[in-house]
């Protein structure tokens, strides 16, 4: 999943996948980066990404932590979902119109 994040000012916090704080490949924005925007990829097979049981999407929760030391009440968690396009395409079958007799 490709994620684009934009900030109102310089962002000096950290962004990572929930439950994977210690894994460097799952930290998408490092502390004190000073970024105003960024783009990063969350892989479908790493960093806590989980598939739907019916195989229609993958989900991951990222944590946007505005400080660098501890999670505060104002920090955010965002659930990301990548849905497969094929799930929207349904086969259509058409039947001939039902003939209706004339009332006369």
N, CA, C and O atoms as a GROMACS GRO file, in nm:
protein
  416
    1UNK      N    1   0.086  -0.116   0.000
    1UNK     CA    2   0.000   0.000   0.000
    1UNK      C    3   0.090   0.122   0.000
    1UNK      O    4   0.184   0.131   0.079
    2UNK      N    5   0.063   0.215  -0.087
    2UNK     CA    6   0.138   0.339  -0.091
    2UNK      C    7   0.062   0.444  -0.013
    2UNK      O    8  -0.056   0.469  -0.039
    3UNK      N    9   0.130   0.507   0.083
    3UNK     CA   10   0.068   0.605   0.171
    3UNK      C   11   0.136   0.739   0.150
    3UNK      O   12   0.259   0.747   0.146
    4UNK      N   13   0.056   0.843   0.136
    4UNK     CA   14   0.110   0.979   0.129
    4UNK      C   15   0.057   1.056   0.249
    4UNK      O   16  -0.063   1.062   0.272
    5UNK      N   17   0.149   1.113   0.327
    5UNK     CA   18   0.112   1.191   0.445
    5UNK      C   19   0.160   1.334   0.428
    5UNK      O   20   0.274   1.358   0.387
    6UNK      N   21   0.073   1.428   0.458
    6UNK     CA   22   0.107   1.570   0.453
    6UNK      C   23   0.081   1.630   0.591
    6UNK      O   24  -0.017   1.596   0.657
    7UNK      N   25   0.171   1.719   0.634
    7UNK     CA   26   0.162   1.779   0.766
    7UNK      C   27   0.149   1.930   0.753
    7UNK      O   28   0.194   1.988   0.654
    8UNK      N   29   0.087   1.994   0.852
    8UNK     CA   30   0.071   2.139   0.851
    8UNK      C   31   0.204   2.212   0.865
    8UNK      O   32   0.219   2.324   0.816
    9UNK      N   33   0.298   2.152   0.930
    9UNK     CA   34   0.430   2.209   0.950
    9UNK      C   35   0.531   2.096   0.951
    9UNK      O   36   0.502   1.986   0.904
   10UNK      N   37   0.649   2.124   1.005
   10UNK     CA   38   0.750   2.018   1.013
   10UNK      C   39   0.707   1.910   1.112
   10UNK      O   40   0.667   1.940   1.225
   11UNK      N   41   0.715   1.786   1.069
   11UNK     CA   42   0.677   1.673   1.154
   11UNK      C   43   0.804   1.615   1.214
   11UNK      O   44   0.894   1.572   1.142
   12UNK      N   45   0.811   1.613   1.346
   12UNK     CA   46   0.929   1.561   1.414
   12UNK      C   47   0.899   1.435   1.494
   12UNK      O   48   0.981   1.388   1.572
   13UNK      N   49   0.781   1.380   1.472
   13UNK     CA   50   0.742   1.258   1.542
   13UNK      C   51   0.788   1.135   1.466
   13UNK      O   52   0.889   1.136   1.396
   14UNK      N   53   0.711   1.029   1.482
   14UNK     CA   54   0.745   0.900   1.422
   14UNK      C   55   0.618   0.835   1.368
   14UNK      O   56   0.511   0.850   1.428
   15UNK      N   57   0.629   0.765   1.258
   15UNK     CA   58   0.516   0.688   1.202
   15UNK      C   59   0.563   0.544   1.185
   15UNK      O   60   0.667   0.518   1.125
   16UNK      N   61   0.485   0.451   1.239
   16UNK     CA   62   0.521   0.309   1.232
   16UNK      C   63   0.396   0.224   1.232
   16UNK      O   64   0.287   0.271   1.266
   17UNK      N   65   0.410   0.098   1.195
   17UNK     CA   66   0.298   0.004   1.201
   17UNK      C   67   0.277  -0.040   1.344
   17UNK      O   68   0.373  -0.067   1.417
   18UNK      N   69   0.153  -0.045   1.384
   18UNK     CA   70   0.116  -0.083   1.520
   18UNK      C   71   0.177  -0.219   1.556
   18UNK      O   72   0.168  -0.315   1.479
   19UNK      N   73   0.237  -0.225   1.673
   19UNK     CA   74   0.294  -0.350   1.722
   19UNK      C   75   0.431  -0.385   1.668
   19UNK      O   76   0.484  -0.492   1.699
   20UNK      N   77   0.490  -0.296   1.588
   20UNK     CA   78   0.620  -0.328   1.526
   20UNK      C   79   0.723  -0.217   1.549
   20UNK      O   80   0.813  -0.198   1.467
   21UNK      N   81   0.709  -0.144   1.659
   21UNK     CA   82   0.794  -0.028   1.685
   21UNK      C   83   0.944  -0.060   1.677
   21UNK      O   84   1.021   0.022   1.627
   22UNK      N   85   0.986  -0.175   1.725
   22UNK     CA   86   1.128  -0.209   1.727
   22UNK      C   87   1.185  -0.255   1.594
   22UNK      O   88   1.307  -0.272   1.584
   23UNK      N   89   1.104  -0.275   1.493
   23UNK     CA   90   1.152  -0.322   1.363
   23UNK      C   91   1.176  -0.203   1.271
   23UNK      O   92   1.082  -0.132   1.236
   24UNK      N   93   1.299  -0.180   1.233
   24UNK     CA   94   1.332  -0.061   1.155
   24UNK      C   95   1.260  -0.056   1.020
   24UNK      O   96   1.228   0.052   0.971
   25UNK      N   97   1.235  -0.172   0.958
   25UNK     CA   98   1.166  -0.171   0.828
   25UNK      C   99   1.019  -0.132   0.841
   25UNK      O  100   0.954  -0.103   0.741
   26UNK      N  101   0.966  -0.130   0.963
   26UNK     CA  102   0.827  -0.095   0.986
   26UNK      C  103   0.811   0.046   1.044
   26UNK      O  104   0.700   0.087   1.079
   27UNK      N  105   0.921   0.119   1.053
   27UNK     CA  106   0.918   0.261   1.091
   27UNK      C  107   0.930   0.339   0.961
   27UNK      O  108   1.033   0.334   0.895
   28UNK      N  109   0.825   0.411   0.925
   28UNK     CA  110   0.818   0.476   0.794
   28UNK      C  111   0.869   0.620   0.797
   28UNK      O  112   0.920   0.669   0.696
   29UNK      N  113   0.855   0.686   0.911
   29UNK     CA  114   0.912   0.819   0.930
   29UNK      C  115   0.990   0.816   1.060
   29UNK      O  116   0.934   0.787   1.166
   30UNK      N  117   1.117   0.845   1.051
   30UNK     CA  118   1.204   0.842   1.169
   30UNK      C  119   1.185   0.970   1.252
   30UNK      O  120   1.145   1.073   1.198
   31UNK      N  121   1.213   0.964   1.383
   31UNK     CA  122   1.198   1.082   1.469
   31UNK      C  123   1.288   1.196   1.423
   31UNK      O  124   1.397   1.175   1.370
   32UNK      N  125   1.240   1.317   1.446
   32UNK     CA  126   1.315   1.441   1.418
   32UNK      C  127   1.348   1.458   1.270
   32UNK      O  128   1.452   1.516   1.237
   33UNK      N  129   1.263   1.407   1.182
   33UNK     CA  130   1.291   1.418   1.038
   33UNK      C  131   1.260   1.557   0.984
   33UNK      O  132   1.322   1.601   0.887
   34UNK      N  133   1.165   1.627   1.045
   34UNK     CA  134   1.129   1.761   1.000
   34UNK      C  135   1.057   1.765   0.866
   34UNK      O  136   1.055   1.869   0.800
   35UNK      N  137   0.997   1.655   0.826
   35UNK     CA  138   0.928   1.648   0.697
   35UNK      C  139   0.797   1.727   0.699
   35UNK      O  140   0.733   1.739   0.803
   36UNK      N  141   0.759   1.781   0.584
   36UNK     CA  142   0.627   1.842   0.571
   36UNK      C  143   0.533   1.751   0.492
   36UNK      O  144   0.411   1.767   0.497
   37UNK      N  145   0.590   1.655   0.420
   37UNK     CA  146   0.512   1.553   0.349
   37UNK      C  147   0.604   1.434   0.320
   37UNK      O  148   0.726   1.448   0.314
   38UNK      N  149   0.543   1.320   0.302
   38UNK     CA  150   0.621   1.199   0.273
   38UNK      C  151   0.532   1.096   0.204
   38UNK      O  152   0.410   1.101   0.215
   39UNK      N  153   0.595   1.004   0.135
   39UNK     CA  154   0.528   0.890   0.076
   39UNK      C  155   0.605   0.765   0.117
   39UNK      O  156   0.728   0.762   0.110
   40UNK      N  157   0.533   0.662   0.160
   40UNK     CA  158   0.599   0.538   0.199
   40UNK      C  159   0.509   0.420   0.162
   40UNK      O  160   0.389   0.435   0.139
   41UNK      N  161   0.570   0.302   0.158
   41UNK     CA  162   0.499   0.180   0.123
   41UNK      C  163   0.486   0.090   0.245
   41UNK      O  164   0.581   0.071   0.320
   42UNK      N  165   0.366   0.036   0.264
   42UNK     CA  166   0.339  -0.064   0.367
   42UNK      C  167   0.317  -0.194   0.293
   42UNK      O  168   0.221  -0.208   0.217
   43UNK      N  169   0.405  -0.290   0.316
   43UNK     CA  170   0.398  -0.416   0.242
   43UNK      C  171   0.283  -0.504   0.293
   43UNK      O  172   0.247  -0.499   0.410
   44UNK      N  173   0.229  -0.583   0.203
   44UNK     CA  174   0.117  -0.670   0.239
   44UNK      C  175   0.162  -0.793   0.318
   44UNK      O  176   0.079  -0.860   0.379
   45UNK      N  177   0.292  -0.824   0.317
   45UNK     CA  178   0.340  -0.945   0.383
   45UNK      C  179   0.433  -0.918   0.501
   45UNK      O  180   0.503  -1.008   0.546
   46UNK      N  181   0.434  -0.795   0.550
   46UNK     CA  182   0.521  -0.759   0.662
   46UNK      C  183   0.451  -0.658   0.753
   46UNK      O  184   0.344  -0.606   0.721
   47UNK      N  185   0.514  -0.633   0.867
   47UNK     CA  186   0.477  -0.522   0.957
   47UNK      C  187   0.334  -0.531   1.008
   47UNK      O  188   0.270  -0.428   1.030
   48UNK      N  189   0.284  -0.649   1.027
   48UNK     CA  190   0.152  -0.666   1.085
   48UNK      C  191   0.036  -0.653   0.989
   48UNK      O  192  -0.079  -0.650   1.033
   49UNK      N  193   0.061  -0.646   0.859
   49UNK     CA  194  -0.048  -0.641   0.762
   49UNK      C  195  -0.119  -0.775   0.763
   49UNK      O  196  -0.056  -0.881   0.756
   50UNK      N  197  -0.252  -0.770   0.772
   50UNK     CA  198  -0.331  -0.893   0.780
   50UNK      C  199  -0.430  -0.899   0.664
   50UNK      O  200  -0.489  -0.798   0.625
   51UNK      N  201  -0.448  -1.019   0.609
   51UNK     CA  202  -0.547  -1.034   0.501
   51UNK      C  203  -0.687  -1.056   0.558
   51UNK      O  204  -0.703  -1.100   0.671
   52UNK      N  205  -0.786  -1.025   0.478
   52UNK     CA  206  -0.925  -1.056   0.506
   52UNK      C  207  -0.943  -1.207   0.488
   52UNK      O  208  -0.878  -1.266   0.401
   53UNK      N  209  -1.029  -1.268   0.566
   53UNK     CA  210  -1.048  -1.413   0.556
   53UNK      C  211  -1.105  -1.455   0.421
   53UNK      O  212  -1.081  -1.567   0.377
   54UNK      N  213  -1.179  -1.367   0.354
   54UNK     CA  214  -1.232  -1.397   0.222
   54UNK      C  215  -1.134  -1.357   0.111
   54UNK      O  216  -1.163  -1.378  -0.006
   55UNK      N  217  -1.021  -1.299   0.147
   55UNK     CA  218  -0.920  -1.262   0.048
   55UNK      C  219  -0.953  -1.140  -0.035
   55UNK      O  220  -0.904  -1.127  -0.147
   56UNK      N  221  -1.036  -1.050   0.017
   56UNK     CA  222  -1.076  -0.933  -0.060
   56UNK      C  223  -0.994  -0.808  -0.029
   56UNK      O  224  -0.996  -0.713  -0.107
   57UNK      N  225  -0.922  -0.806   0.083
   57UNK     CA  226  -0.842  -0.689   0.117
   57UNK      C  227  -0.732  -0.724   0.215
   57UNK      O  228  -0.732  -0.832   0.275
   58UNK      N  229  -0.638  -0.631   0.232
   58UNK     CA  230  -0.535  -0.637   0.334
   58UNK      C  231  -0.550  -0.514   0.422
   58UNK      O  232  -0.585  -0.407   0.373
   59UNK      N  233  -0.522  -0.528   0.552
   59UNK     CA  234  -0.530  -0.416   0.645
   59UNK      C  235  -0.404  -0.403   0.727
   59UNK      O  236  -0.338  -0.502   0.759
   60UNK      N  237  -0.371  -0.279   0.760
   60UNK     CA  238  -0.260  -0.249   0.848
   60UNK      C  239  -0.298  -0.123   0.924
   60UNK      O  240  -0.366  -0.036   0.870
   61UNK      N  241  -0.255  -0.114   1.049
   61UNK     CA  242  -0.278   0.006   1.128
   61UNK      C  243  -0.146   0.075   1.151
   61UNK      O  244  -0.052   0.016   1.204
   62UNK      N  245  -0.139   0.202   1.110
   62UNK     CA  246  -0.018   0.279   1.136
   62UNK      C  247  -0.044   0.374   1.253
   62UNK      O  248  -0.156   0.420   1.275
   63UNK      N  249   0.063   0.401   1.327
   63UNK     CA  250   0.056   0.493   1.441
   63UNK      C  251   0.131   0.619   1.403
   63UNK      O  252   0.246   0.613   1.359
   64UNK      N  253   0.065   0.733   1.419
   64UNK     CA  254   0.128   0.863   1.397
   64UNK      C  255   0.149   0.922   1.536
   64UNK      O  256   0.056   0.970   1.600
   65UNK      N  257   0.273   0.917   1.580
   65UNK     CA  258   0.310   0.961   1.714
   65UNK      C  259   0.381   1.096   1.701
   65UNK      O  260   0.489   1.104   1.643
   66UNK      N  261   0.321   1.200   1.756
   66UNK     CA  262   0.373   1.335   1.736
   66UNK      C  263   0.497   1.362   1.820
   66UNK      O  264   0.580   1.445   1.782
   67UNK      N  265   0.511   1.296   1.932
   67UNK     CA  266   0.634   1.306   2.012
   67UNK      C  267   0.725   1.190   1.975
   67UNK      O  268   0.692   1.110   1.888
   68UNK      N  269   0.838   1.181   2.042
   68UNK     CA  270   0.931   1.074   2.008
   68UNK      C  271   0.948   0.971   2.119
   68UNK      O  272   1.008   0.866   2.096
   69UNK      N  273   0.898   1.000   2.238
   69UNK     CA  274   0.926   0.912   2.351
   69UNK      C  275   0.810   0.820   2.388
   69UNK      O  276   0.827   0.698   2.392
   70UNK      N  277   0.694   0.877   2.414
   70UNK     CA  278   0.580   0.796   2.457
   70UNK      C  279   0.456   0.832   2.377
   70UNK      O  280   0.447   0.942   2.322
   71UNK      N  281   0.362   0.740   2.371
   71UNK     CA  282   0.236   0.766   2.302
   71UNK      C  283   0.147   0.848   2.395
   71UNK      O  284   0.128   0.815   2.512
   72UNK      N  285   0.094   0.957   2.339
   72UNK     CA  286   0.007   1.048   2.413
   72UNK      C  287  -0.136   1.035   2.362
   72UNK      O  288  -0.160   0.968   2.262
   73UNK      N  289  -0.230   1.099   2.430
   73UNK     CA  290  -0.371   1.092   2.393
   73UNK      C  291  -0.397   1.154   2.257
   73UNK      O  292  -0.491   1.113   2.189
   74UNK      N  293  -0.319   1.251   2.216
   74UNK     CA  294  -0.342   1.319   2.088
   74UNK      C  295  -0.277   1.249   1.969
   74UNK      O  296  -0.298   1.290   1.855
   75UNK      N  297  -0.198   1.145   1.993
   75UNK     CA  298  -0.142   1.068   1.882
   75UNK      C  299  -0.254   0.993   1.811
   75UNK      O  300  -0.362   0.973   1.867
   76UNK      N  301  -0.228   0.951   1.689
   76UNK     CA  302  -0.334   0.891   1.607
   76UNK      C  303  -0.295   0.752   1.558
   76UNK      O  304  -0.178   0.722   1.536
   77UNK      N  305  -0.396   0.668   1.543
   77UNK     CA  306  -0.381   0.538   1.477
   77UNK      C  307  -0.476   0.539   1.359
   77UNK      O  308  -0.594   0.572   1.374
   78UNK      N  309  -0.426   0.502   1.242
   78UNK     CA  310  -0.507   0.500   1.120
   78UNK      C  311  -0.505   0.360   1.062
   78UNK      O  312  -0.399   0.303   1.038
   79UNK      N  313  -0.624   0.306   1.038
   79UNK     CA  314  -0.634   0.174   0.975
   79UNK      C  315  -0.632   0.194   0.824
   79UNK      O  316  -0.712   0.269   0.769
   80UNK      N  317  -0.540   0.125   0.760
   80UNK     CA  318  -0.528   0.130   0.614
   80UNK      C  319  -0.586   0.002   0.558
   80UNK      O  320  -0.565  -0.106   0.613
   81UNK      N  321  -0.658   0.014   0.447
   81UNK     CA  322  -0.715  -0.105   0.383
   81UNK      C  323  -0.691  -0.095   0.233
   81UNK      O  324  -0.721   0.006   0.170
   82UNK      N  325  -0.637  -0.202   0.179
   82UNK     CA  326  -0.617  -0.213   0.035
   82UNK      C  327  -0.715  -0.319  -0.014
   82UNK      O  328  -0.702  -0.437   0.019
   83UNK      N  329  -0.813  -0.275  -0.092
   83UNK     CA  330  -0.913  -0.367  -0.143
   83UNK      C  331  -0.880  -0.405  -0.286
   83UNK      O  332  -0.830  -0.322  -0.363
   84UNK      N  333  -0.906  -0.527  -0.322
   84UNK     CA  334  -0.879  -0.575  -0.457
   84UNK      C  335  -0.987  -0.526  -0.550
   84UNK      O  336  -1.105  -0.535  -0.519
   85UNK      N  337  -0.948  -0.474  -0.664
   85UNK     CA  338  -1.040  -0.421  -0.764
   85UNK      C  339  -1.134  -0.530  -0.814
   85UNK      O  340  -1.251  -0.503  -0.842
   86UNK      N  341  -1.083  -0.652  -0.825
   86UNK     CA  342  -1.166  -0.762  -0.876
   86UNK      C  343  -1.289  -0.784  -0.789
   86UNK      O  344  -1.390  -0.836  -0.836
   87UNK      N  345  -1.280  -0.744  -0.662
   87UNK     CA  346  -1.394  -0.763  -0.573
   87UNK      C  347  -1.512  -0.677  -0.615
   87UNK      O  348  -1.627  -0.707  -0.582
   88UNK      N  349  -1.485  -0.570  -0.689
   88UNK     CA  350  -1.591  -0.482  -0.736
   88UNK      C  351  -1.650  -0.528  -0.867
   88UNK      O  352  -1.762  -0.490  -0.901
   89UNK      N  353  -1.578  -0.608  -0.941
   89UNK     CA  354  -1.627  -0.655  -1.070
   89UNK      C  355  -1.707  -0.783  -1.050
   89UNK      O  356  -1.652  -0.886  -1.010
   90UNK      N  357  -1.832  -0.775  -1.077
   90UNK     CA  358  -1.920  -0.891  -1.064
   90UNK      C  359  -1.968  -0.930  -1.202
   90UNK      O  360  -2.000  -0.843  -1.284
   91UNK      N  361  -1.973  -1.060  -1.230
   91UNK     CA  362  -2.025  -1.100  -1.361
   91UNK      C  363  -2.174  -1.066  -1.369
   91UNK      O  364  -2.248  -1.080  -1.271
   92UNK      N  365  -2.216  -1.022  -1.483
   92UNK     CA  366  -2.356  -0.988  -1.503
   92UNK      C  367  -2.417  -1.087  -1.601
   92UNK      O  368  -2.360  -1.114  -1.707
   93UNK      N  369  -2.530  -1.140  -1.564
   93UNK     CA  370  -2.602  -1.228  -1.655
   93UNK      C  371  -2.733  -1.160  -1.689
   93UNK      O  372  -2.801  -1.105  -1.602
   94UNK      N  373  -2.768  -1.166  -1.814
   94UNK     CA  374  -2.890  -1.101  -1.860
   94UNK      C  375  -2.986  -1.208  -1.907
   94UNK      O  376  -2.948  -1.303  -1.976
   95UNK      N  377  -3.109  -1.193  -1.870
   95UNK     CA  378  -3.213  -1.282  -1.916
   95UNK      C  379  -3.302  -1.204  -2.011
   95UNK      O  380  -3.317  -1.082  -1.997
   96UNK      N  381  -3.360  -1.272  -2.105
   96UNK     CA  382  -3.452  -1.199  -2.194
   96UNK      C  383  -3.568  -1.142  -2.113
   96UNK      O  384  -3.607  -1.197  -2.010
   97UNK      N  385  -3.622  -1.032  -2.160
   97UNK     CA  386  -3.735  -0.970  -2.092
   97UNK      C  387  -3.853  -1.067  -2.088
   97UNK      O  388  -3.874  -1.145  -2.181
   98UNK      N  389  -3.928  -1.061  -1.984
   98UNK     CA  390  -4.046  -1.147  -1.972
   98UNK      C  391  -4.155  -1.091  -2.063
   98UNK      O  392  -4.192  -0.974  -2.050
   99UNK      N  393  -4.206  -1.172  -2.153
   99UNK     CA  394  -4.312  -1.118  -2.242
   99UNK      C  395  -4.440  -1.093  -2.164
   99UNK      O  396  -4.483  -1.177  -2.085
  100UNK      N  397  -4.498  -0.980  -2.186
  100UNK     CA  398  -4.625  -0.944  -2.123
  100UNK      C  399  -4.729  -0.929  -2.233
  100UNK      O  400  -4.707  -0.857  -2.330
  101UNK      N  401  -4.841  -0.997  -2.216
  101UNK     CA  402  -4.944  -0.990  -2.320
  101UNK      C  403  -5.014  -0.854  -2.316
  101UNK      O  404  -5.020  -0.788  -2.212
  102UNK      N  405  -5.065  -0.816  -2.429
  102UNK     CA  406  -5.136  -0.692  -2.441
  102UNK      C  407  -5.271  -0.706  -2.370
  102UNK      O  408  -5.338  -0.808  -2.386
  103UNK      N  409  -5.310  -0.606  -2.292
  103UNK     CA  410  -5.435  -0.613  -2.216
  103UNK      C  411  -5.560  -0.611  -2.304
  103UNK      O  412  -5.668  -0.646  -2.257
  104UNK      N  413  -5.548  -0.572  -2.428
  104UNK     CA  414  -5.665  -0.562  -2.514
  104UNK      C  415  -5.708  -0.697  -2.559
  104UNK      O  416  -5.805  -0.709  -2.632
   0.00000   0.00000   0.00000
